Amino acid sequence: MSEPLILSATQGAVRTITLNRPAALNSFTGAMHEQLLAALDAAAGDAAVRAVVVTGAGRGFCAGQDLNDADMRAPDGGAPDIGAVIERRYLPLALRVRSMPVPVIAAVNGVAAGAGANFALGCDFVIAARSAGFIQAFSKIGLVPDCGGTWLLPRLVGRARAIGLAMTGDKLPAEEAQRIGLIWQCVDDAALMEQALALAGRLAALPSRALADTRRALDDAAMLDYGAALQLEARLQRELGRAHDYAEGVAAFLAKRAPVFTDR
C-alpha cells in the first residue's frame, strides 16, 4: 500500500496533521485534498480534540498546487478549468479551516508557496521556522492568489504590501513575515514543533467555543459597520454567557482555582 498523503497523531487534546508528500514539497493533489479534508473533519468531530497543528513532512510546508496532478488536466487535452478546481478543492478546504470548532495552528517548516502559503495564512496562528518563506507564486504562471489569498493578504498586511507580494511573487522570509504582521511568530528551526505544540497545549486548556466565536466575530466584523459589529458581540455574548464555560470561568476566578473548560 502507498504511504498516506496525510498523517494524523494525537497527544493529549492536540491533534497534529502532517502533509505527507515530502518528495514533492507537499504540493496539493486531488487525493491529498480529500485526505486532508477528511482529517480536518475528523478533528472537528472528535470532542477530545481541543487544538489542531498542521505541518509538512520533510523540508517544506506546502508548495501549492501540483501542476502535474490530474485535477489540472482537461479530459480533452485542452485548457483546464482551474475555477472548477478551486470550487471543488480549495473552497471547501479554506472554509473548513475557518469553521473549525477549535484553534488551528500552521507550523510552517519550510517553503509555503501559492495555495500552500494561503492555506497556512487561513489558520488562526502561523508559527514559522526561521528558514521558512512565503511566496505568492501565482503571478509567475498567469493566475491570481487563491485559497483565500485575495481576502487574507490585504487584511493581514494592508493593500500596498498585499499587491506587492501578489504581483511580484517575491519570497518573503519568515522573520520579515513576522515583522509586517503576516504571521504570528518566527522561531528557530529546531524549536518549531516544540513551540507550536506548546501553543496548542495552551489553547487546548482555554474555552474552545469562545475561541472559535472570537475568530468568527473578528472575521465577520471586517465586513460590518461599527454598530453591526457591536450587535454581533452582544449576540455572541448572550449565547456564551448561558454556556458552561462562562459559569466555570467565573466560579474558578472567584474560588482562585484553575478552570476546567469543556464547551466545544
C-alpha positions in Angstrom: 0.0 0.0 0.0 1.2 3.5 -0.7 2.1 5.9 2.1 -0.8 8.0 3.3 -0.7 11.6 2.0 -1.9 12.9 5.3 -0.7 11.7 8.7 -2.6 12.3 12.0 -1.4 11.9 15.5 -2.9 12.9 18.8 -1.1 13.9 22.0 -3.5 14.8 24.8 -6.0 17.2 23.5 -3.9 18.3 20.5 -4.2 16.7 17.0 -1.2 17.1 14.7 -2.0 16.8 10.9 1.0 16.4 8.7 1.0 16.9 4.9 3.0 13.9 3.7 4.3 14.3 0.1 7.8 15.4 1.1 9.4 14.5 -2.3 7.0 17.0 -4.0 7.3 19.6 -1.2 3.8 18.5 -0.1 2.2 20.1 -3.1 -1.6 19.5 -3.3 -3.2 16.8 -5.4 -6.8 15.8 -5.6 -6.2 12.7 -3.4 -4.3 14.8 -0.9 -7.1 17.3 -0.7 -9.6 14.5 0.1 -7.4 13.1 2.8 -6.7 16.5 4.3 -10.4 17.5 4.4 -11.2 14.1 6.0 -8.5 14.6 8.6 -9.8 18.1 9.5 -13.4 16.8 9.6 -12.3 14.0 11.9 -10.6 16.5 14.2 -13.7 18.7 14.2 -15.9 15.8 15.1 -13.7 14.5 17.9 -14.8 16.1 21.2 -11.5 15.2 22.8 -9.5 17.4 20.3 -9.2 21.0 21.5 -6.5 22.3 19.2 -5.0 21.3 15.8 -1.5 21.7 14.5 -0.9 21.4 10.7 2.7 21.0 9.4 4.6 19.5 6.5 6.8 16.4 6.2 10.4 16.9 5.0 11.9 20.2 4.1 8.8 22.2 3.1 5.4 23.0 4.3 3.5 23.1 1.0 4.5 24.2 -2.4 0.9 24.8 -3.5 -0.9 23.0 -6.3 0.9 20.2 -8.0 0.6 21.3 -11.7 1.1 17.7 -12.9 -1.9 16.4 -11.0 -4.9 15.0 -12.9 -7.0 17.9 -11.4 -5.0 20.2 -13.6 -5.6 18.4 -16.9 -8.7 18.7 -19.1 -10.1 15.3 -20.3 -9.9 16.5 -23.9 -6.4 17.8 -23.6 -7.4 21.4 -23.7 -7.1 24.1 -21.1 -8.0 23.0 -17.6 -11.0 24.5 -15.7 -9.0 25.9 -12.8 -12.1 27.6 -11.4 -13.6 24.2 -11.0 -10.5 23.0 -9.1 -10.9 26.0 -6.8 -14.6 25.3 -6.2 -14.1 21.6 -5.8 -10.9 21.6 -3.7 -9.7 24.9 -2.3 -13.1 26.5 -1.4 -14.1 23.6 0.9 -10.6 23.4 2.4 -10.4 27.2 3.2 -14.0 27.2 4.7 -13.3 24.1 6.7 -10.3 25.7 8.4 -12.2 28.9 9.2 -15.1 26.9 10.7 -13.1 24.6 12.9 -14.6 24.4 16.4 -11.0 24.6 17.9 -8.0 26.8 17.1 -5.8 25.7 14.2 -2.0 26.4 14.2 0.1 26.2 11.0 3.6 25.1 11.8 5.4 26.2 8.7 8.7 24.2 8.5 9.9 25.4 5.1 8.6 26.9 1.9 4.9 27.8 1.8 4.1 28.8 -1.8 0.9 29.6 -3.7 -2.1 27.9 -2.2 0.2 26.4 0.4 1.0 29.8 1.7 -2.6 30.9 1.8 -3.7 27.7 3.4 -1.3 28.4 6.2 -2.4 32.1 6.5 -6.0 31.0 6.8 -5.2 29.2 10.0 -5.7 31.0 13.3 -1.9 31.1 14.1 1.1 30.8 11.9 4.4 29.8 13.5 7.2 29.6 11.0 10.8 28.3 11.2 13.4 30.9 10.6 14.4 29.3 7.4 10.8 29.2 6.1 9.5 31.6 3.5 6.1 32.6 1.9 5.7 33.0 -1.8 2.6 34.3 -3.6 3.7 32.4 -6.8 0.5 32.9 -8.8 1.6 35.8 -11.0 4.5 33.7 -12.3 2.1 31.4 -14.0 -0.6 34.0 -15.0 -3.0 33.5 -12.1 -4.3 35.4 -9.1 -4.0 34.4 -5.4 -6.4 31.7 -4.4 -7.3 29.6 -1.3 -8.5 32.8 0.2 -5.4 34.8 -0.6 -7.2 37.8 -2.1 -9.2 38.2 1.2 -6.5 37.4 3.6 -3.5 39.4 2.3 -4.9 42.9 2.5 -6.5 42.3 5.8 -3.2 40.9 7.3 -0.7 43.4 5.8 -2.7 46.2 4.0 -3.3 46.8 0.4 0.2 48.1 -0.6 2.0 45.1 0.8 -0.7 42.7 -0.5 -0.3 44.0 -4.0 3.5 43.9 -3.8 3.6 40.3 -2.5 0.9 39.1 -5.0 2.2 40.9 -8.1 6.0 40.3 -7.7 5.8 36.8 -6.3 8.9 37.5 -4.3 9.8 35.2 -1.5 9.1 36.7 2.0 11.4 35.4 4.7 9.7 34.2 7.9 11.4 36.9 10.0 10.1 39.7 7.7 6.7 38.0 7.6 6.5 38.3 11.4 7.7 41.9 11.3 5.0 43.1 9.0 2.3 41.1 10.8 1.7 38.4 8.2 2.3 35.7 10.7 2.2 35.3 14.4 5.7 34.1 15.2 9.1 33.2 13.7 11.2 30.8 15.7 14.4 28.9 15.4 14.1 25.8 13.1 14.8 23.3 15.9 12.2 24.9 18.2 9.3 25.0 15.6 7.3 21.9 16.7 8.0 22.4 20.4 6.7 26.0 20.2 3.7 25.0 18.0 2.7 22.2 20.4 3.2 24.4 23.4 0.9 27.0 22.0 -1.6 24.3 21.0 -1.5 23.0 24.6 -2.2 26.4 26.0 -5.1 26.9 23.6 -6.5 23.5 24.4 -6.8 24.5 28.0 -8.9 27.5 27.1 -12.6 27.6 26.3 -12.8 26.2 22.8 -16.2 27.6 21.9 -15.3 31.1 23.0 -12.1 30.9 20.9 -14.0 29.7 17.8 -16.6 32.5 18.3 -13.7 35.0 18.7 -12.4 34.0 15.3 -15.9 34.3 13.9 -16.5 37.7 15.4 -13.2 39.2 14.2 -13.7 37.8 10.6 -17.3 38.9 10.4 -16.6 42.3 11.8 -14.3 43.0 8.8 -17.4 43.2 6.7 -19.7 45.0 9.2 -20.1 48.6 10.2 -19.4 49.5 13.8 -23.0 49.3 15.0 -23.5 45.9 13.4 -20.3 44.6 15.0 -21.5 45.7 18.4 -24.7 43.8 17.8 -22.8 40.7 16.8 -20.8 41.0 20.0 -24.0 41.2 22.0 -25.5 38.1 20.3 -22.3 36.0 20.9 -22.0 37.2 24.5 -25.6 36.3 25.1 -25.0 32.7 23.8 -21.7 32.3 25.6 -23.0 33.8 28.8 -25.5 30.9 29.0 -22.9 28.2 28.4 -21.0 26.1 30.9 -17.6 27.6 30.3 -18.6 31.1 31.3 -20.1 29.8 34.6 -17.0 27.7 35.1 -14.6 30.5 34.4 -16.4 32.9 36.8 -16.6 30.2 39.5 -12.9 29.4 39.1 -11.9 33.0 39.2 -13.9 33.6 42.4 -12.5 30.4 44.0 -9.0 31.2 42.9 -8.6 27.9 41.2 -7.8 26.7 37.6 -10.9 26.4 35.4 -11.8 23.2 33.6 -13.4 24.2 30.3 -15.5 21.6 28.4 -17.6 23.5 25.9 -16.8 23.0 22.2 
